[in-house]
Every structure is written in C-alpha cells, then in structure tokens.
Amino acid sequence: MTSSKGRFYRKALITFLIVASIPGLITGGLVYWITGGRLDSELLKLHNNQIEQRAQNIDEQLENLELMLSHWAFDSKFDYSLQNPNFNRNFEDARDITQTLLVMQGSNTMNKLVALYLTGDQPLLFDPEYGTVSTKETIDLYDGLLQSDYVTFWTQMAFDPTRPSSTNLTLVHQIPGGSLNPFGALLIRLDNEKVSQMLQTMTPYEGGETFLLQDNNKLYASAEGHDIDSPFVVALREQIASRTTEKGSFFFNWDETNYTVSYGKFSRIADNWTYVSASPISSITQPVVFVSKIILVVSSSALLLAAILAWLASRSMYVPVRRLMNVLLPEKTAAEKNEDEFSLMERQWKNIHRESTELHSKLSEQLPYVKESFLHQLLQGYMYSHSEIELLRMMERYKWQVSNHRFIVLYVQLTGIASLEGKFKDGDEGLVTFAAVNMIDELASVHFDQSNTINFHDLAAGLLMIVPKDRSYVQELQAFGEELTHAVNRILKLRITIAISRAVDSITDISLAFEGAKHAANYRNFENENQIIDMEQLNIGGDETTEQAFPFTLEREFIQALQTGQEADAYRLLDAFLNALSCKGAKAIDVQQGMLHLLGSVQHAILISGIQPNRLFKGANLYEQLSQIREPRLILEWFQMRVTAPFLKELIGRSDSQVKRLIEQAMIYLQQHYMQDISLDSCSDHIGTNPFFLSKSFKQVTGKNFIDYLTGIRMDKAKELLRESVLKINDVAEQVGYQHSYFNRIFKKQEGMTPSQYREHSQAN
C-alpha cells in the first residue's frame, strides 16, 4: 500500500465512523449536558484536594533539601579548619570534600550541582572538584552570598557571569553553621528540568501551568517555561493578589479557555513562596466526556462491523508494510502531522542509528564496569555454561592476556571490627571493605602484572592473579600477604586472613579455586589474629589429636536455664559455651558449627515447649544470619538478642498467666473450705503444685501470705456469725475451722478484743 492510499484509507474510515456515530454523539451530548453540571462541582473539588496534596509533597521535598544542607553545614568537615586551608599540600582533604559534595549531590534527584565556596586571599570553589576563583565578577558574585542577613536562604542567579540568562534555583547555607562571621558557603543548585518536572506533578493535565513565586518576586520557577512577565502569569498573579486568603481556588478565563486555579503558601527559609496551579476545566471534567464516549461506542456497533469488513479487505495489501512497521516500530511510535508510514519508518531508522552510535560510546565508557561484572560472575561460578574456549575469548576481548598463563585466587577476610571501641559503627562495613580493596589493588599492582580485585562489601574481597606458567610465585605471594597485613593493621586497625588457592591452568577451574580459598578461610584460628592460609600446605581434614571437645554439659545447662526461665543463668551459660568453643587453637569453622548446633538444640527446645519457631522469630532464617557473623562478641550479642531474649519473653508471658490461674483456684478452694482443717500442703495437692511454689506465688499475686489470707477469710466469717447469730463462742470457732482456745487468742490478736467483747460491742451499736 502506498503512503497516500494509507492516509486516504484512514481518512475514509474516520469519516464513515463519524457519520455512523452521529446518533451516539447526540445522545452523549445530552447526557453530558444533563449530568455535567453536578459532576463538574464534585470533580473540581477532588481536583483541588489533589493539588493541595501534591503541593504538600513539593513542600516536603524542599524542606528535606533545607534540612540536609543545614545538617552538612554543621558537619565537622566544614568547620573553621577550612579557613585559609592549603589544599595543595593537604590534597587528601580536598578529595574528601569533593567526595562529600558528590554524596550530597547524589542524595536528591533534583540536585544539579552541590558546591562549596571559600573566601580568603585566594577564593576557592569546589563544584565539586577543587578549583580557584580568579575573575573579579565571579568573586563578587559568590562574596555577595556571604553578605546576606540570613544564614540559610534561597536565591536564583546565574553563577557563570558569561551566561547571565542561565539561572538556577539555589539553596545557600553559610559556613561554618551558626557562625556570625562566615567565610564560605554551601550551595545546592537545582536542575531546572527536574524542578519543572516536579512542578508538572501539580498540573496533571495538558494545557495548564504551574509556577512558584517568592513573595518578594526574587525567585520564580515554572513547569511549562512561561516567563514571569508573560501575560498569562501576570494575569494569574493579579487575580491572586486581589484575594484576601492565603490559599484557595477560583475559576479563571484566559484566551477563551476556562481554567480552575488553586493557590497556596509555602513557608520557606527567610521568606514565603506562593504556588499556583492552573488547569483547563475540560481536562478535569474528562470523566464526563468518557461516559459520553461509551454511549457513542455502544451506539456505533454498525460502524464496527463496517470497520471489520474494511480491515479484512485491506489486510492482504497492507501485510508487507505492517511487517516492516512491526520490525522498526515495536512500540507504536506516534507519527507527526501529515506523516505517512514510510516517513515514520525513515525517522525511526535515523533514531535507531543515532541510538546505536550513542550505545557504542557508552559501552566504551562502561567497559571497566562490565569487566568487573564478568570477573565477579566468573569467581561466583555463574559462567559454568560457557566452554573453556568461549571464556578464553571473552577474557582476551576484555584485554586480559591468558595464553600460557596460570590463575591464582586470593580470598581476603577482615576481622576485629567489633573490638575497635567506636572507631567504626554499624553500617561501616562497606566503607571499610572499600578502603581495604584500594590497598589490595595498590599492592597487587606492585607485585603482579595482571591482577583484579572484587569487592564483596561485607569485610571480604577476592583477588584474581594471572601469572606466567614458567615461574613460581610463592615468594611474591608471601611478600604481598605480609605487606597487605601490615597495611591493614596500621591503617584500618583490623586483623586480616588471606587464603591463597592452588594455581589452576583452566579458566573453568577459577570458580572452584575461589570456592576452595573461601572454604579454607573457615579454617583460620578463631582468635583475632593475622593469618595467611596457603591451600598448598593446608590439611583440610585436620589433626584428630587437636580437635576441640564440644561442651555438651554447658549446652544442656543452657537449655535447662532457658526452659525454666532463668534469664541471668541463661546469659551466663551462653557466654561460657561460646568461650569453651572458641578456646585457644579453635578453628572458625568449628566455632560456627558449634553455634549452629546450639541453635538447633534451642529450636528443638522451643518446639517441645509448644511454641512455633517461625512465629517466635517471624520467619527469619536464623541459620543463614548466624553463619554470616565472624566476630565472637557479635555472635554472642546476636544469640542473646535474636534467640534467647524472644524465647524467655514468651516463656515469662506464658508462666505469668498460668500462675494467676493456679492462685485463683487456690483462693476459690479456701473460700469454699475455710471451715475445714486446711494447710499449705493440702491446698497445693488440690490445685496440683508444690507447697513452696504455692507459697511464693500466692504472695506475689495477692500481696498476702497464704496463712494470712486464710485467717482473713475465717475472721470475716466469725465476725458475721458473732453479729448475726446466737451461736456459742465454741460453736462459732468450729464453724470457722478453729479450736475454742486458739480461736479466742487469734481473734483477739486480729481484732484487739475477745469474741464475747466483739459480740457485746456489735449488739450495743
């Protein structure tokens, strides 16, 4: 089908559909005219609520930027140490500042650039790279930021004097934070495109406008790119200025189009901002139009039949063009005005060619990262499906020389981070590993021609070395291990374990060599010591005469303490158990297996007690978590917090309710049998417990001793009989379970008078 016929075909079908749909259009128009008014008001109300919610989201984003910049302004990196610095000599400080600015820059997608300006004899500017400011115009521009009456403020200015029209919305904070005499400033320059996209969220419909305006008219940002002096924006500002409320909504007619306008205030640092969102009413009332379209579709069923017949007739003619369109335009790229199929395919072909060129350029930039990813997959064994020849070609394509070479893998593991007393905190493992990887890279490049390091981000790293086959590298490996150990001990204050694999000739064996080295690291001594483990010399089976005895007695006592709810004894025995496992000469794998065995015993005890471990531990894989911990103190803290404490808490909660039920049974028994000869032993037998437990628990629950509670019941009943009956004193004593002589004595002790005196006194009253 030619392009002209394709356009004519579409136009003919559209004309036929319109003619056949006239009844439906009339019906839909009537429905819209009848119901549109009421729906308009409801839709407009929902629209205004939506705009207010999105405005609140924008306000929170700007507030987060202000809080983040204030936090960094008070950071020790930006204190008085930056006043008149010498970064040419202290280049590491400059690099640290640059890295900090890059972290700040990446913390928010709206950030275009985070910069640091330092005044002085030679003004300096980190943007974020270190540099000096030489031109007077630029110096005056940045010094003007320090003349502000506010420590933190927003501004909109061009930071390049040669490009005065290129302005950015910028957040400024003078440094050091809280100083009356600032000598520098931190700046966050926002990306105009990102700001525009953020404002566009307040204009969910096409054809509208959203802008922010500072009350003093110094700052202005628009979603659609309108200038502050454009007629539409000026008209909106005048309408809002004439209103007395700080926020609200109203209708606004402009250029024969009716808009709904929502406005409000942002309370920003040093000033207030006004946000304005104007949307065409036709976009908001689109649901009503949609209902009308449904009616039109229903009324045009005959048109659908005609369209199907026309499609069947033209199908065979349009197949070649459609196939080519499907190949070049899989995502149905929209055509421009008066653009036929072939023009569209030509434009798409040019786009594909341009994207191909850009992808080749990006591939060149990303090659080092791709190379690292390949090495990571190779070490982890993810390349098992590739043959030796395929892997050889891949490594040569990544510029490795592997012909007539052998491969040695090192697994490096850092220990002792838990004993540094605050030097590192939780979450610093990745930072520490990154520093160690840099040391490994630097030292490996000195000793070996080809080496690549993999960062595992968990205090562990891998090192692949490609060495010639015709020589031995035992001495170089030993020297490298000693230098790396010394560097890590001195700089990071940590201990290091280096496991060296056997040399392999095949690329497919690299993953096996890595797994072997990683497994060999488990045979390090559990003490916090530096160790170099060479698999050529390691006896994995171990010497049976040096095997550590498993502390079965401590394990049994620990389980018993848990089951009986003895919290202090349980924690003490757990500490003793770990100390027994990790005694001098113990291997890391032995300690790990011992703790995993103890975890299994605890889970068995939990099941026996009627508690489901999955519910108690919320479905967590405790075995996996425990196997990842290498520090003795961290193992102890993890076991106490994640295993022992939840189990004890569950047991204590259960035992408290059981004790209360037992005491309630005892109280009911005493109230019903107080006239009999009751003792602590008989009551405990009745409720099914021992006398010692009953006596202790009775006091805890009721606040009274067992005998005092029983005496109270009997005295209350005796006083009732003395007041309301004519029974003799002997009979009253028998009624409440006492002998006559003991009854007189205990009654006088409790009431301060004899039973006869009590009866006379009560009758007289």
Beta strands, then each sheet from edge to edge (+ up, - down):
strand 1: 111-118
strand 2: 124-126
strand 3: 130-132
strand 4: 152-157
strand 5: 168-175
strand 6: 184-190
strand 7: 209-214
strand 8: 220-222
strand 9: 248-254
strand 10: 257-268
strand 11: 271-280
strand 12: 405-415
strand 13: 451-455
strand 14: 460-468
strand 15: 495-500
strand 16: 531-534
sheet 1: 3+ 2- 1+ 6- 5+ 4-
sheet 2: 8+ 7- 11+ 10- 9+
sheet 3: 13+ 14- 12+ 15- 16-
end
